[in-house]
Amino acid sequence: MSGLVAVLLGCAVALLLPARPAPLSLSRVPSRPMRSRTRAEERRRKDARQDDLPHLVGLVALGVRSGAPVPQAVLAACDALPSPGAAPLRGAAEAVERGADPERTWDALDDHLAKVGRALARSARTGASVVRTLDVLADDLAEEQRAAHEDRARSVGVRAAVPLGVCLLPAFVLLGIVPLIAGMASGLLRG
C-alpha cells in the first residue's frame, strides 16, 4: 500500500521535473545578466531623459513668456532643472549664444528633443513667438509620458502571471492531484 503511494508520488515528481538537466556553461552565465542589466540601465537613462522633458519645456516657455530671449530661457530652464535630457539642449543654447545659426542649431537636436528643436528652429526662422507652441508641446509630452507610465503599469500584471503560474501549478499538482490519485488508487486496491 505505502509502496504504491511512493510509486505514484515518484511518477508525479518525474513528470514535473525535466528529463535531463540543461548543461551549465560558464561562458554563457554572465552574458545574460550583463545584457539584461545594460538594457535595464539604458531604459532607466531613457526614462530619466524623458521624465523631466515636459517640465523643462514648460520652464522654457515661462522664460520666453517673461521676456527672455530663447537661448537665455533655455539656459535658465536647464539650470533650474538639471537632468540628463537637458544637456543637449544646454549645448545648443550655448552654441546659439556664441553666434551659431539658431535655425540650424535648434534643428540639429534629435532623439527625445527633436520636437523641441523643430519648434525652436521654426521660431528662429519665422520670428514668431514660440510660447504657445512650447506650452502645447509641454502638455503633449506630459500626456505621452502619462500614457507610457500607464502602459508600463498595466504590463506588470501580465509579466507577473507567468512566475505565479510556474509557482502555483506544481504546488497544485503536488497538493491537489497527487493525493487525489493516491486516494483513488488506495481505494481501488482495498476494494
Secondary structure as UniProt FT lines:
FT   HELIX           2..16
FT   TURN            26..30
FT   HELIX           31..51
FT   HELIX           53..65
FT   TURN            66..67
FT   HELIX           70..80
FT   TURN            84..85
FT   HELIX           86..97
FT   TURN            98..99
FT   HELIX           102..107
FT   HELIX           111..113
FT   HELIX           114..126
FT   HELIX           131..172
FT   HELIX           173..177
FT   HELIX           178..190
//
